Amino acid sequence: MLVRNFEPVALADLVRSGPHSRSLVVVEDLLISRLVRAVLRKEGFSVLVTDPSEAAGLFRGSEAEDHILVTNSPALFLEFAQTVPLLYLTSAPDPRLEARFRNCRVVRKPFVPSELLEAAEELSALPAIE
């Protein structure tokens, strides 16, 4: 099921509400996006959910180094992988992706919330990307 009812957003809408980085969630499956949002919010991340094309536009026009991008469709976001931490959710992981970018974590679907949280916390703890 593709999610097509996202509201327009801005990265500035993400307000740091806890000890972690802000997160932008771009997951095309409604159930997974709800799970990701709930898990990250419960642990103190500020979360914004949007569609892939809108998110790509947000990153092209913004300073986004304190955001974590959570997606299951990384192709749109590889251009940002050097500057934006990327958490990739997939049922068929490509080990080359994680090896190519120090600020990328891959979580294999199906996953349990603790796996998602561990990857998000690792990315949140990375030093700023220059």
The first five atom37 places (N, CA, C, CB, O) and aatype in JSON, in Angstrom:
{
  "aatype": [12, 10, 19, 1, 2, 13, 6, 14, 19, 0, 10, 0, 3, 10, 19, 1, 15, 7, 14, 8, 15, 1, 15, 10, 19, 19, 19, 6, 3, 10, 10, 9, 15, 1, 10, 19, 1, 0, 19, 10, 1, 11, 6, 7, 13, 15, 19, 10, 19, 16, 3, 14, 15, 6, 0, 0, 7, 10, 13, 1, 7, 15, 6, 0, 6, 3, 8, 9, 10, 19, 16, 2, 15, 14, 0, 10, 13, 10, 6, 13, 0, 5, 16, 19, 14, 10, 10, 18, 10, 16, 15, 0, 14, 3, 14, 1, 10, 6, 0, 1, 13, 1, 2, 4, 1, 19, 19, 1, 11, 14, 13, 19, 14, 15, 6, 10, 10, 6, 0, 0, 6, 6, 10, 15, 0, 10, 14, 0, 9, 6],
  "atom_mask": [
    [1, 1, 1, 1, 1],
    [1, 1, 1, 1, 1],
    [1, 1, 1, 1, 1],
    [1, 1, 1, 1, 1],
    [1, 1, 1, 1, 1],
    [1, 1, 1, 1, 1],
    [1, 1, 1, 1, 1],
    [1, 1, 1, 1, 1],
    [1, 1, 1, 1, 1],
    [1, 1, 1, 1, 1],
    [1, 1, 1, 1, 1],
    [1, 1, 1, 1, 1],
    [1, 1, 1, 1, 1],
    [1, 1, 1, 1, 1],
    [1, 1, 1, 1, 1],
    [1, 1, 1, 1, 1],
    [1, 1, 1, 1, 1],
    [1, 1, 1, 0, 1],
    [1, 1, 1, 1, 1],
    [1, 1, 1, 1, 1],
    [1, 1, 1, 1, 1],
    [1, 1, 1, 1, 1],
    [1, 1, 1, 1, 1],
    [1, 1, 1, 1, 1],
    [1, 1, 1, 1, 1],
    [1, 1, 1, 1, 1],
    [1, 1, 1, 1, 1],
    [1, 1, 1, 1, 1],
    [1, 1, 1, 1, 1],
    [1, 1, 1, 1, 1],
    [1, 1, 1, 1, 1],
    [1, 1, 1, 1, 1],
    [1, 1, 1, 1, 1],
    [1, 1, 1, 1, 1],
    [1, 1, 1, 1, 1],
    [1, 1, 1, 1, 1],
    [1, 1, 1, 1, 1],
    [1, 1, 1, 1, 1],
    [1, 1, 1, 1, 1],
    [1, 1, 1, 1, 1],
    [1, 1, 1, 1, 1],
    [1, 1, 1, 1, 1],
    [1, 1, 1, 1, 1],
    [1, 1, 1, 0, 1],
    [1, 1, 1, 1, 1],
    [1, 1, 1, 1, 1],
    [1, 1, 1, 1, 1],
    [1, 1, 1, 1, 1],
    [1, 1, 1, 1, 1],
    [1, 1, 1, 1, 1],
    [1, 1, 1, 1, 1],
    [1, 1, 1, 1, 1],
    [1, 1, 1, 1, 1],
    [1, 1, 1, 1, 1],
    [1, 1, 1, 1, 1],
    [1, 1, 1, 1, 1],
    [1, 1, 1, 0, 1],
    [1, 1, 1, 1, 1],
    [1, 1, 1, 1, 1],
    [1, 1, 1, 1, 1],
    [1, 1, 1, 0, 1],
    [1, 1, 1, 1, 1],
    [1, 1, 1, 1, 1],
    [1, 1, 1, 1, 1],
    [1, 1, 1, 1, 1],
    [1, 1, 1, 1, 1],
    [1, 1, 1, 1, 1],
    [1, 1, 1, 1, 1],
    [1, 1, 1, 1, 1],
    [1, 1, 1, 1, 1],
    [1, 1, 1, 1, 1],
    [1, 1, 1, 1, 1],
    [1, 1, 1, 1, 1],
    [1, 1, 1, 1, 1],
    [1, 1, 1, 1, 1],
    [1, 1, 1, 1, 1],
    [1, 1, 1, 1, 1],
    [1, 1, 1, 1, 1],
    [1, 1, 1, 1, 1],
    [1, 1, 1, 1, 1],
    [1, 1, 1, 1, 1],
    [1, 1, 1, 1, 1],
    [1, 1, 1, 1, 1],
    [1, 1, 1, 1, 1],
    [1, 1, 1, 1, 1],
    [1, 1, 1, 1, 1],
    [1, 1, 1, 1, 1],
    [1, 1, 1, 1, 1],
    [1, 1, 1, 1, 1],
    [1, 1, 1, 1, 1],
    [1, 1, 1, 1, 1],
    [1, 1, 1, 1, 1],
    [1, 1, 1, 1, 1],
    [1, 1, 1, 1, 1],
    [1, 1, 1, 1, 1],
    [1, 1, 1, 1, 1],
    [1, 1, 1, 1, 1],
    [1, 1, 1, 1, 1],
    [1, 1, 1, 1, 1],
    [1, 1, 1, 1, 1],
    [1, 1, 1, 1, 1],
    [1, 1, 1, 1, 1],
    [1, 1, 1, 1, 1],
    [1, 1, 1, 1, 1],
    [1, 1, 1, 1, 1],
    [1, 1, 1, 1, 1],
    [1, 1, 1, 1, 1],
    [1, 1, 1, 1, 1],
    [1, 1, 1, 1, 1],
    [1, 1, 1, 1, 1],
    [1, 1, 1, 1, 1],
    [1, 1, 1, 1, 1],
    [1, 1, 1, 1, 1],
    [1, 1, 1, 1, 1],
    [1, 1, 1, 1, 1],
    [1, 1, 1, 1, 1],
    [1, 1, 1, 1, 1],
    [1, 1, 1, 1, 1],
    [1, 1, 1, 1, 1],
    [1, 1, 1, 1, 1],
    [1, 1, 1, 1, 1],
    [1, 1, 1, 1, 1],
    [1, 1, 1, 1, 1],
    [1, 1, 1, 1, 1],
    [1, 1, 1, 1, 1],
    [1, 1, 1, 1, 1],
    [1, 1, 1, 1, 1],
    [1, 1, 1, 1, 1],
    [1, 1, 1, 1, 1],
    [1, 1, 1, 1, 1]
  ],
  "atom_positions": [
    [[0.85, -1.17, 0.0], [0.0, 0.0, 0.0], [0.89, 1.24, 0.0], [-0.96, 0.0, 1.22], [1.75, 1.39, 0.87]],
    [[0.71, 2.11, -0.95], [1.47, 3.34, -1.0], [0.71, 4.43, -0.26], [1.73, 3.77, -2.46], [-0.51, 4.51, -0.33]],
    [[1.44, 5.25, 0.44], [0.85, 6.36, 1.17], [0.88, 7.57, 0.26], [1.6, 6.64, 2.52], [1.94, 7.95, -0.22]],
    [[-0.25, 8.16, 0.01], [-0.31, 9.3, -0.89], [-0.99, 10.5, -0.26], [-1.02, 8.92, -2.15], [-1.26, 11.49, -0.95]],
    [[-1.26, 10.46, 1.01], [-2.0, 11.55, 1.64], [-1.14, 12.34, 2.62], [-3.21, 11.0, 2.36], [-1.63, 12.75, 3.67]],
    [[0.11, 12.56, 2.28], [0.99, 13.34, 3.14], [0.64, 14.81, 3.02], [2.46, 13.1, 2.79], [0.2, 15.27, 1.97]],
    [[0.86, 15.53, 4.1], [0.67, 16.97, 4.07], [2.01, 17.62, 3.78], [0.08, 17.48, 5.42], [3.05, 17.06, 4.1]],
    [[1.99, 18.83, 3.15], [3.25, 19.53, 2.92], [3.99, 19.77, 4.23], [2.99, 20.87, 2.2], [3.37, 20.06, 5.25]],
    [[5.3, 19.65, 4.19], [6.1, 19.79, 5.4], [7.34, 20.63, 5.12], [6.51, 18.4, 5.95], [7.67, 20.92, 3.97]],
    [[8.0, 21.0, 6.18], [9.28, 21.7, 6.09], [10.19, 21.13, 7.16], [9.12, 23.25, 6.25], [9.72, 20.75, 8.23]],
    [[11.48, 21.07, 6.89], [12.41, 20.56, 7.89], [12.35, 21.4, 9.16], [13.83, 20.52, 7.34], [12.62, 20.89, 10.25]],
    [[12.02, 22.66, 9.03], [11.92, 23.53, 10.2], [10.78, 23.09, 11.12], [11.71, 24.98, 9.78], [10.75, 23.47, 12.29]],
    [[9.84, 22.29, 10.61], [8.74, 21.79, 11.43], [9.22, 20.8, 12.48], [7.68, 21.15, 10.56], [8.52, 20.52, 13.44]],
    [[10.41, 20.27, 12.28], [10.96, 19.31, 13.24], [11.62, 20.07, 14.37], [11.97, 18.36, 12.55], [12.6, 20.78, 14.17]],
    [[11.08, 19.92, 15.55], [11.63, 20.59, 16.72], [12.27, 19.53, 17.6], [10.53, 21.38, 17.5], [11.65, 18.51, 17.9]],
    [[13.49, 19.76, 18.0], [14.17, 18.79, 18.85], [13.4, 18.69, 20.17], [15.66, 19.21, 19.11], [13.26, 19.66, 20.9]],
    [[12.9, 17.48, 20.44], [12.09, 17.28, 21.64], [12.75, 16.36, 22.64], [10.74, 16.73, 21.27], [12.2, 16.1, 23.71]],
    [[13.91, 15.87, 22.32], [14.6, 14.95, 23.21], [16.08, 14.99, 22.94], [0.0, 0.0, 0.0], [16.57, 15.91, 22.29]],
    [[16.8, 14.0, 23.43], [18.25, 14.0, 23.31], [18.77, 13.6, 21.93], [18.83, 13.09, 24.33], [19.97, 13.68, 21.68]],
    [[17.88, 13.19, 21.04], [18.31, 12.64, 19.76], [18.16, 13.63, 18.62], [17.53, 11.39, 19.44], [17.52, 14.68, 18.76]],
    [[18.76, 13.27, 17.49], [18.59, 14.04, 16.27], [17.14, 14.03, 15.84], [19.49, 13.49, 15.15], [16.35, 13.17, 16.24]],
    [[16.83, 14.99, 15.03], [15.51, 15.01, 14.43], [15.48, 13.99, 13.3], [15.13, 16.43, 13.92], [16.52, 13.7, 12.71]],
    [[14.32, 13.47, 12.99], [14.2, 12.43, 11.97], [13.19, 12.81, 10.92], [13.82, 11.09, 12.61], [12.17, 13.43, 11.23]],
    [[13.47, 12.46, 9.71], [12.52, 12.59, 8.62], [12.26, 11.19, 8.12], [13.04, 13.55, 7.48], [13.2, 10.51, 7.68]],
    [[11.03, 10.74, 8.17], [10.69, 9.37, 7.8], [10.02, 9.38, 6.43], [9.76, 8.72, 8.85], [9.02, 10.07, 6.22]],
    [[10.58, 8.64, 5.51], [10.04, 8.53, 4.16], [9.88, 7.04, 3.88], [10.97, 9.23, 3.1], [10.79, 6.4, 3.35]],
    [[8.75, 6.5, 4.23], [8.48, 5.08, 4.05], [7.17, 4.98, 3.29], [8.42, 4.31, 5.42], [6.16, 5.53, 3.71]],
    [[7.19, 4.28, 2.17], [6.02, 4.23, 1.31], [4.92, 3.31, 1.83], [6.41, 3.81, -0.05], [3.8, 3.37, 1.34]],
    [[5.22, 2.48, 2.78], [4.23, 1.57, 3.36], [3.64, 2.21, 4.61], [4.85, 0.18, 3.68], [4.38, 2.53, 5.54]],
    [[2.34, 2.4, 4.63], [1.68, 3.11, 5.72], [1.92, 2.45, 7.08], [0.2, 3.19, 5.45], [2.21, 3.15, 8.05]],
    [[1.8, 1.14, 7.16], [1.98, 0.46, 8.44], [3.41, 0.6, 8.96], [1.62, -1.01, 8.31], [3.62, 0.84, 10.15]],
    [[4.37, 0.47, 8.08], [5.77, 0.6, 8.51], [6.06, 2.03, 8.92], [6.73, 0.16, 7.39], [6.76, 2.25, 9.91]],
    [[5.55, 3.01, 8.18], [5.81, 4.4, 8.56], [5.21, 4.72, 9.92], [5.24, 5.36, 7.51], [5.8, 5.46, 10.7]],
    [[4.05, 4.16, 10.22], [3.44, 4.37, 11.54], [4.28, 3.73, 12.65], [2.01, 3.79, 11.58], [4.48, 4.32, 13.71]],
    [[4.77, 2.52, 12.39], [5.62, 1.84, 13.37], [6.91, 2.63, 13.61], [5.95, 0.41, 12.9], [7.29, 2.85, 14.76]],
    [[7.56, 3.05, 12.54], [8.8, 3.81, 12.66], [8.56, 5.09, 13.45], [9.39, 4.13, 11.27], [9.32, 5.41, 14.36]],
    [[7.52, 5.81, 13.1], [7.2, 7.06, 13.8], [6.96, 6.8, 15.28], [5.97, 7.73, 13.17], [7.49, 7.53, 16.12]],
    [[6.17, 5.8, 15.61], [5.85, 5.51, 17.02], [7.1, 5.13, 17.81], [4.81, 4.39, 17.1], [7.3, 5.61, 18.92]],
    [[7.93, 4.26, 17.25], [9.14, 3.81, 17.96], [10.08, 4.98, 18.2], [9.86, 2.7, 17.16], [10.58, 5.15, 19.31]],
    [[10.33, 5.77, 17.18], [11.28, 6.88, 17.32], [10.75, 7.97, 18.25], [11.6, 7.48, 15.95], [11.51, 8.51, 19.06]],
    [[9.48, 8.3, 18.14], [8.92, 9.32, 19.04], [8.96, 8.87, 20.49], [7.47, 9.64, 18.65], [9.27, 9.66, 21.38]],
    [[8.66, 7.61, 20.73], [8.68, 7.09, 22.1], [10.06, 7.25, 22.73], [8.26, 5.62, 22.12], [10.17, 7.42, 23.94]],
    [[11.09, 7.19, 21.92], [12.46, 7.28, 22.42], [13.05, 8.68, 22.34], [13.34, 6.33, 21.67], [14.26, 8.86, 22.53]],
    [[12.22, 9.68, 22.06], [12.68, 11.06, 22.12], [13.09, 11.7, 20.82], [0.0, 0.0, 0.0], [13.6, 12.82, 20.82]],
    [[12.9, 11.02, 19.7], [13.18, 11.63, 18.41], [11.98, 12.47, 18.0], [13.49, 10.54, 17.33], [10.83, 12.11, 18.28]],
    [[12.22, 13.57, 17.34], [11.16, 14.35, 16.73], [11.03, 13.82, 15.31], [11.47, 15.91, 16.75], [12.02, 13.76, 14.58]],
    [[9.82, 13.45, 14.9], [9.63, 12.72, 13.65], [8.66, 13.45, 12.74], [9.13, 11.3, 13.91], [7.62, 13.94, 13.18]],
    [[9.01, 13.51, 11.47], [8.17, 14.08, 10.43], [8.05, 13.04, 9.34], [8.75, 15.43, 9.89], [9.06, 12.5, 8.89]],
    [[6.84, 12.73, 8.89], [6.62, 11.73, 7.85], [6.2, 12.45, 6.58], [5.56, 10.68, 8.29], [5.31, 13.31, 6.61]],
    [[6.83, 12.09, 5.47], [6.5, 12.71, 4.19], [6.72, 11.72, 3.06], [7.34, 13.98, 3.97], [7.19, 10.61, 3.28]],
    [[6.38, 12.13, 1.84], [6.59, 11.23, 0.7], [7.98, 11.45, 0.11], [5.5, 11.46, -0.38], [8.6, 12.48, 0.34]],
    [[8.48, 10.47, -0.66], [9.86, 10.54, -1.16], [10.18, 11.78, -1.98], [10.14, 9.34, -1.97], [11.22, 12.4, -1.78]],
    [[9.31, 12.15, -2.91], [9.65, 13.29, -3.77], [9.69, 14.59, -2.98], [8.64, 13.41, -4.9], [10.55, 15.44, -3.24]],
    [[8.79, 14.77, -2.04], [8.81, 15.98, -1.23], [10.04, 16.02, -0.34], [7.54, 16.09, -0.38], [10.67, 17.07, -0.17]],
    [[10.4, 14.89, 0.23], [11.58, 14.84, 1.1], [12.84, 15.17, 0.33], [11.71, 13.45, 1.74], [13.7, 15.91, 0.82]],
    [[12.97, 14.65, -0.88], [14.15, 14.95, -1.69], [14.25, 16.45, -1.93], [14.1, 14.19, -3.04], [15.34, 17.02, -1.87]],
    [[13.14, 17.09, -2.21], [13.13, 18.54, -2.4], [13.52, 19.29, -1.15], [0.0, 0.0, 0.0], [14.22, 20.3, -1.22]],
    [[13.09, 18.8, 0.01], [13.45, 19.44, 1.27], [14.96, 19.4, 1.49], [12.72, 18.77, 2.44], [15.55, 20.38, 1.93]],
    [[15.56, 18.26, 1.2], [17.0, 18.13, 1.42], [17.82, 18.91, 0.4], [17.4, 16.68, 1.39], [18.93, 19.35, 0.7]],
    [[17.3, 19.08, -0.79], [18.03, 19.87, -1.8], [18.12, 21.33, -1.4], [17.36, 19.74, -3.17], [19.06, 22.02, -1.78]],
    [[17.15, 21.81, -0.63], [17.12, 23.23, -0.31], [17.44, 23.56, 1.13], [0.0, 0.0, 0.0], [17.22, 24.7, 1.55]],
    [[17.97, 22.62, 1.89], [18.13, 22.87, 3.33], [19.44, 22.35, 3.87], [17.0, 22.24, 4.09], [20.1, 21.48, 3.28]],
    [[19.8, 22.9, 4.99], [20.89, 22.35, 5.8], [20.25, 21.25, 6.64], [21.61, 23.46, 6.69], [19.42, 21.55, 7.5]],
    [[20.61, 20.02, 6.41], [19.91, 18.91, 7.05], [20.83, 18.0, 7.84], [19.17, 18.11, 6.03], [20.49, 16.84, 8.08]],
    [[22.0, 18.51, 8.23], [22.96, 17.62, 8.87], [22.51, 17.08, 10.21], [24.26, 18.32, 9.04], [23.05, 16.07, 10.67]],
    [[21.54, 17.71, 10.86], [21.1, 17.19, 12.15], [19.83, 16.36, 12.02], [20.86, 18.33, 13.12], [19.13, 16.12, 13.01]],
    [[19.53, 15.92, 10.82], [18.38, 15.05, 10.58], [18.86, 13.66, 10.23], [17.48, 15.62, 9.44], [19.97, 13.47, 9.73]],
    [[18.02, 12.69, 10.52], [18.26, 11.32, 10.08], [17.16, 11.0, 9.09], [18.29, 10.29, 11.29], [15.98, 11.18, 9.4]],
    [[17.52, 10.54, 7.93], [16.55, 10.17, 6.92], [16.28, 8.68, 7.04], [17.04, 10.55, 5.49], [17.21, 7.87, 6.91]],
    [[15.04, 8.3, 7.28], [14.64, 6.9, 7.38], [13.81, 6.59, 6.15], [13.83, 6.6, 8.72], [12.77, 7.21, 5.93]],
    [[14.25, 5.64, 5.34], [13.55, 5.37, 4.09], [13.64, 3.9, 3.7], [14.11, 6.23, 2.97], [14.53, 3.17, 4.14]],
    [[12.7, 3.48, 2.86], [12.79, 2.15, 2.27], [13.02, 2.27, 0.76], [11.52, 1.33, 2.56], [12.95, 1.28, 0.04]],
    [[13.28, 3.48, 0.3], [13.57, 3.71, -1.12], [14.76, 4.65, -1.25], [12.32, 4.3, -1.86], [14.59, 5.84, -1.53]],
    [[15.97, 4.13, -1.05], [17.14, 5.0, -0.97], [17.6, 5.61, -2.29], [18.26, 4.25, -0.39], [18.37, 6.56, -2.27]],
    [[17.15, 5.09, -3.41], [17.65, 5.59, -4.69], [17.5, 7.1, -4.82], [16.93, 4.91, -5.83], [18.39, 7.78, -5.33]],
    [[16.37, 7.64, -4.35], [16.15, 9.09, -4.41], [17.11, 9.86, -3.52], [14.73, 9.42, -4.02], [17.34, 11.05, -3.74]],
    [[17.67, 9.21, -2.53], [18.41, 9.92, -1.49], [19.91, 9.67, -1.5], [17.87, 9.55, -0.17], [20.62, 10.22, -0.66]],
    [[20.4, 8.87, -2.43], [21.84, 8.61, -2.45], [22.65, 9.88, -2.68], [22.17, 7.59, -3.53], [23.79, 9.97, -2.24]],
    [[22.07, 10.85, -3.37], [22.79, 12.11, -3.58], [23.05, 12.84, -2.27], [22.02, 13.01, -4.54], [23.94, 13.69, -2.2]],
    [[22.28, 12.54, -1.22], [22.44, 13.18, 0.07], [23.23, 12.33, 1.06], [21.09, 13.51, 0.66], [23.51, 12.76, 2.18]],
    [[23.6, 11.13, 0.65], [24.18, 10.17, 1.59], [25.52, 10.61, 2.16], [24.36, 8.85, 0.9], [25.94, 10.1, 3.2]],
    [[26.2, 11.54, 1.53], [27.45, 12.05, 2.09], [27.21, 13.07, 3.19], [28.3, 12.67, 0.99], [28.09, 13.31, 4.01]],
    [[26.02, 13.68, 3.22], [25.76, 14.76, 4.16], [24.62, 14.51, 5.13], [25.48, 16.01, 3.42], [24.5, 15.21, 6.14]],
    [[23.78, 13.53, 4.86], [22.62, 13.25, 5.71], [22.68, 11.79, 6.16], [21.29, 13.54, 4.95], [22.76, 10.9, 5.32]],
    [[22.63, 11.53, 7.46], [22.58, 10.15, 7.93], [21.36, 9.43, 7.37], [22.57, 10.1, 9.48], [20.25, 9.97, 7.41]],
    [[21.56, 8.25, 6.85], [20.51, 7.5, 6.17], [20.28, 6.17, 6.87], [20.87, 7.27, 4.69], [21.21, 5.38, 7.05]],
    [[19.04, 5.92, 7.26], [18.64, 4.64, 7.84], [17.75, 3.98, 6.8], [17.91, 4.81, 9.24], [16.64, 4.44, 6.54]],
    [[18.23, 2.9, 6.23], [17.57, 2.23, 5.12], [16.89, 0.96, 5.61], [18.58, 1.9, 4.0], [17.53, 0.07, 6.17]],
    [[15.57, 0.89, 5.41], [14.77, -0.27, 5.78], [14.53, -1.11, 4.53], [13.41, 0.16, 6.44], [13.99, -0.61, 3.55]],
    [[14.93, -2.39, 4.56], [14.8, -3.22, 3.37], [14.68, -4.69, 3.71], [15.99, -3.0, 2.44], [15.17, -5.15, 4.75]],
    [[14.02, -5.43, 2.84], [13.96, -6.88, 3.02], [15.1, -7.56, 2.27], [12.6, -7.42, 2.53], [15.35, -8.75, 2.47]],
    [[15.8, -6.82, 1.42], [16.92, -7.37, 0.65], [18.11, -6.42, 0.76], [16.52, -7.59, -0.84], [18.37, -5.65, -0.17]],
    [[18.84, -6.46, 1.88], [19.94, -5.52, 2.08], [21.07, -5.67, 1.06], [20.49, -5.69, 3.46], [21.4, -6.78, 0.63]],
    [[21.63, -4.55, 0.7], [22.8, -4.52, -0.17], [23.97, -4.06, 0.7], [22.59, -3.57, -1.42], [24.06, -2.88, 1.03]],
    [[24.87, -4.97, 1.08], [25.96, -4.6, 1.99], [26.86, -3.51, 1.43], [26.79, -5.82, 2.31], [27.55, -2.82, 2.18]],
    [[26.87, -3.35, 0.11], [27.71, -2.31, -0.49], [27.23, -0.91, -0.1], [27.72, -2.45, -2.01], [28.04, 0.02, 0.0]],
    [[25.93, -0.75, 0.12], [25.4, 0.57, 0.47], [25.94, 1.03, 1.81], [23.87, 0.54, 0.5], [26.44, 2.15, 1.94]],
    [[25.85, 0.18, 2.81], [26.33, 0.54, 4.14], [27.85, 0.71, 4.15], [25.91, -0.53, 5.17], [28.37, 1.58, 4.85]],
    [[28.55, -0.1, 3.38], [30.01, 0.0, 3.33], [30.46, 1.28, 2.62], [30.6, -1.21, 2.63], [31.53, 1.81, 2.91]],
    [[29.66, 1.76, 1.7], [30.01, 2.94, 0.9], [29.9, 4.24, 1.68], [29.13, 3.01, -0.32], [30.64, 5.18, 1.43]],
    [[28.97, 4.3, 2.63], [28.72, 5.53, 3.37], [28.84, 5.27, 4.86], [27.32, 6.1, 3.03], [28.15, 4.4, 5.39]],
    [[29.7, 5.99, 5.54], [29.89, 5.78, 6.97], [28.66, 6.19, 7.77], [31.11, 6.55, 7.47], [28.49, 5.76, 8.91]],
    [[27.81, 6.99, 7.19], [26.63, 7.5, 7.88], [25.35, 6.81, 7.39], [26.52, 9.01, 7.7], [24.29, 7.44, 7.31]],
    [[25.47, 5.53, 7.05], [24.31, 4.76, 6.6], [24.2, 3.5, 7.46], [24.44, 4.39, 5.08], [25.19, 2.82, 7.71]],
    [[22.99, 3.2, 7.9], [22.72, 1.95, 8.6], [21.58, 1.26, 7.85], [22.35, 2.2, 10.11], [20.63, 1.91, 7.41]],
    [[21.69, -0.05, 7.72], [20.67, -0.84, 7.04], [19.98, -1.71, 8.07], [21.29, -1.71, 5.9], [20.63, -2.42, 8.84]],
    [[18.66, -1.66, 8.09], [17.85, -2.5, 8.98], [17.02, -3.42, 8.09], [16.94, -1.63, 9.94], [16.24, -2.97, 7.26]],
    [[17.21, -4.71, 8.3], [16.51, -5.7, 7.49], [15.07, -5.87, 7.97], [17.25, -7.05, 7.52], [14.82, -6.03, 9.16]],
    [[14.13, -5.83, 7.0], [12.72, -6.1, 7.3], [12.49, -7.6, 7.16], [11.77, -5.27, 6.36], [13.08, -8.22, 6.27]],
    [[11.67, -8.19, 7.97], [10.99, -7.56, 9.11], [11.98, -7.3, 10.24], [9.82, -8.46, 9.61], [12.95, -8.03, 10.42]],
    [[11.72, -6.26, 10.99], [12.6, -5.89, 12.09], [11.78, -5.72, 13.36], [13.38, -4.58, 11.77], [10.56, -5.56, 13.32]],
    [[12.47, -5.76, 14.47], [11.83, -5.47, 15.75], [12.2, -4.04, 16.13], [12.26, -6.5, 16.87], [13.24, -3.54, 15.7]],
    [[11.37, -3.37, 16.92], [11.64, -1.98, 17.26], [13.04, -1.72, 17.8], [10.64, -1.51, 18.27], [13.63, -0.67, 17.52]],
    [[13.59, -2.65, 18.57], [14.92, -2.42, 19.14], [15.99, -2.31, 18.05], [15.28, -3.54, 20.11], [16.96, -1.57, 18.23]],
    [[15.84, -3.03, 16.95], [16.8, -2.94, 15.84], [16.74, -1.57, 15.18], [16.54, -4.04, 14.8], [17.76, -0.97, 14.86]],
    [[15.53, -1.08, 14.98], [15.34, 0.26, 14.41], [15.94, 1.31, 15.32], [13.85, 0.54, 14.18], [16.65, 2.21, 14.87]],
    [[15.63, 1.21, 16.59], [16.11, 2.19, 17.56], [17.64, 2.17, 17.67], [15.49, 1.92, 18.93], [18.27, 3.22, 17.73]],
    [[18.23, 0.99, 17.69], [19.69, 0.89, 17.77], [20.35, 1.6, 16.59], [20.12, -0.59, 17.82], [21.32, 2.34, 16.76]],
    [[19.83, 1.37, 15.38], [20.4, 2.01, 14.2], [20.21, 3.52, 14.25], [19.76, 1.45, 12.92], [21.13, 4.27, 13.9]],
    [[19.04, 3.98, 14.67], [18.78, 5.42, 14.76], [19.69, 6.07, 15.8], [17.31, 5.69, 15.11], [20.2, 7.17, 15.58]],
    [[19.9, 5.41, 16.92], [20.77, 5.96, 17.96], [22.23, 6.01, 17.5], [20.66, 5.14, 19.25], [22.94, 6.96, 17.81]],
    [[22.66, 4.98, 16.75], [24.02, 5.0, 16.2], [24.21, 6.19, 15.27], [24.32, 3.68, 15.45], [25.22, 6.89, 15.34]],
    [[23.24, 6.42, 14.4], [23.34, 7.54, 13.47], [23.28, 8.88, 14.21], [22.22, 7.47, 12.44], [23.98, 9.83, 13.84]],
    [[22.46, 8.94, 15.23], [22.33, 10.17, 16.01], [23.63, 10.51, 16.74], [21.19, 10.04, 17.02], [23.93, 11.68, 16.96]],
    [[24.39, 9.49, 17.1], [25.63, 9.7, 17.85], [26.83, 10.03, 16.96], [25.94, 8.47, 18.66], [27.88, 10.42, 17.46]],
    [[26.68, 9.88, 15.65], [27.8, 10.18, 14.75], [28.14, 11.67, 14.81], [27.46, 9.77, 13.31], [27.25, 12.5, 15.0]],
    [[29.41, 12.0, 14.64], [29.77, 13.43, 14.59], [29.16, 14.08, 13.36], [31.31, 13.61, 14.58], [28.81, 13.39, 12.39]],
    [[29.02, 15.38, 13.4], [28.44, 16.12, 12.27], [29.2, 15.79, 10.99], [28.46, 17.64, 12.54], [30.42, 15.65, 10.99]],
    [[28.47, 15.68, 9.92], [29.04, 15.36, 8.62], [29.42, 16.67, 7.94], [28.04, 14.54, 7.74], [28.63, 17.61, 7.87]],
    [[30.63, 16.71, 7.45], [31.1, 17.95, 6.81], [31.16, 17.83, 5.32], [32.46, 18.34, 7.33], [31.53, 18.78, 4.63]]
  ]
}
